[in-house]
Amino acid sequence: MTMTAMPETEIAAPPRRFRQQAIAPWLFLLPGLLFFSVYVIVPIFQSFQISFYDWNGLDRPDGTSTAVYVGLENYRDLWDDPDFWTSLRNNAIWLVLYLLAIPGGLFIALFLNQTVTGIRLYKSLFFFPFVISQVVVGLVFTWFYDPTFGMINELLGLVGLGPVNILGDTRYATYGIIAAGLWPQTAYCMILYLTGLNAVDPEQIEAARLDGAKGPKMLWYVVLPQLRPATFIAFVVTVIGALRSFDLISIMTDGGPGFYSTSVLAFYMWDVALSEFGFRMGYGSAIAVILFLIMLIYIAGFLWKMYRDEKGV
Amino acid sequence: MRSIFTTGAAALAAATILSGSAFAESHAALSGDLVIFSDMSNPAPRAVMEGMVERFGEMHPDLNIELTIIDREAYKTQIRNFLQANPPDVANWYAGNRMLPYVEAGLFTDISDLWEEGGLTETLASTQASMTIGDGIYGVPYTYYQWGVYYREDIFEELGLEAPETWDEEIANCQAIIDSGRFCYTIGTKFLWTAGGWFDYLNMRTNGYDFHMALTNGEIPWTDDRVRATFANWQQLIDMGAFLENHQTYSWQEALPFMVNGEAAAYLMGNFAVAPMREAGLTDDQIGFYQFPQIDPSIEMAEDAPTDTFHIPSGANNVEAARAFLLFVTSAENQTLINGGDGLGQLPVNSQSSVDDDEFLNAGFEMLSQNSPGGIAQFFDRDAPAEMAQVAMQGFQTFMVDPSSLDSVLDRLEQARQRFY
């Protein structure tokens, strides 16, 4: 009896354990998946839906919505809206110029990657701007640029150049804000490269030196290839940083001067849908959808590259 | 002895009954919870709001008042959520078109019957129009303040100038101020609305109150020649160099030191600017006030006087208490108290209240009650619908920075008008 019972339990056990193994990861994933779908996936589809309506964001007390279905009209309006194109163009400028943080961070990191007394202090000083809030960075640069009392105009005055109102001029304002954003972003890239430089193989450097490599050649052919993981992370965080530029714009120019001249899509979306004068939820959602599609291209490219790299290895 | 005692007691009892019934009549015994959401978050308004709740609570001991004060800027976006999801019994907001979206969605209660019963149609007559949309009255005002030109009296004296009453005097004054190396007007247009104030006045003086209201209601194209006339007057000042340089980089507070330091001689602003001017060290002898000068003598003077308000959301639970609170807020006695110099320092809305003895409040009260026959506007961003106000004020700023952009600005505004109305 016992003899026959034993094998039975032994046979029954593996499927149960197998089932456990199949379920456990899903159980652990469940809270994350739940929140991700409620707060990310569902709102994406809601944005798609709302973008087909003309809606000021209000429901009547009985729960019925004041939204009116307008089909693709919001998208047609976007096409004819010069402010939308201004914002899109500024987004592109941000993406391109913000990447300057990567070489900037690399060179500071190379400069600081030496053993001198107190180097830790210098490193922390260079890293300091990344620690302070974007709002503070915005305020500091606003004062720096101030056309009447700002330091930049004092300096220009010393060399005999006229006062320039960087944030008040539609031609320069966006560049002024990007420069402010580069300050902390460069510090961030620097710290990424500093940790990357620690992992550089000294034997390879030694070998390269024996072969007569030095200066830029050493950097380009020996050091940089070894820093590829750091460069990749720096690229990703900088692109994300460029798309997160909302707070600096809000603090430094509030989207102005004039008609949204320093706005980016994220800011424009917020301003038409959620700000003090923004009551156009449908229009804002249409901008969100466009922004989403643009990001989708970037994310798809990113995932494809990751997939290819993993397959290659 | 005994008879005296009994009559005395009877008289006492009768007196209690009498006063009791009088009490019951004026303040029906209120109970339950009264939930108030307020945007009066700056120090002085907060104290006023808390004081009102305290006094109202003393009158109604059985009533449990829950006051939530929300940051004034954050309130502007939060009101959309709480009116739908979690409506209080009483909420702050603004008069004019600013309340239109909520009225159209049925989120504010029509309280025209309260205006009739409480006699508000008489005591608050001056602001009734700004609280009315269609046939309904959707709230009560609790304070308002005048706009006008605050100027440096000492600088005007030094240059031998008088406060201008006509446009010619204005231009002559301004030229003298510029010749003395100053700007006529300080202004900070970074947050746009200050330029809206200039447009309000120039347009109301050039074309009159009715035209201004028709324009903000979307009935008149922005490319109309009369609108161009307003901008032509504006350009006259801009071309002279009347306005503070680089105004597009400054907020209204950041533009204030230019006047305090004497680099600019005047400021077109609401009465709330007086307090920071005094704090910055200007004495009342140095600050003067004059009504925005006349441009066209055939046009009646009209003024901006933004009104702040209380409303009863349609989801309110304790409507009875909310209505009693609104009557309490607008009563003559309370109005005198809260708008005094140690309270809000603004103008009471009740015609039976008295104005605190303050140079600028008196000047404003006199101007609004006697010298504004054309009408009283709220303010550009409250009279025009929100979407239109935003783009129009961006246009004003663009124009102020570069007057040659006028044609493209007016085209943009006209396109916006056709889309938003």
Interface residues (C-beta under 8 A of the other chain):
Chain A: N56 G57 L58 D59 R60 P61 T66 D77 P82 Y145 D146 P147 T148 N165 L167 G168 T253 D254 G256 P257 G258 F259 Y260 D271 V272 L274 S275 E276 F277 G278 F279 R280
Chain B: E73 K76 T77 R80 L83 Q84 P101 Y102 E104 A105 G106 L107 K190 F191 L192 E245 N246 Q248 T249 S314 G315 D381 A386 E387 A389 Q390 V391 Q394 G395 Q397 T398 V401 R412 R419
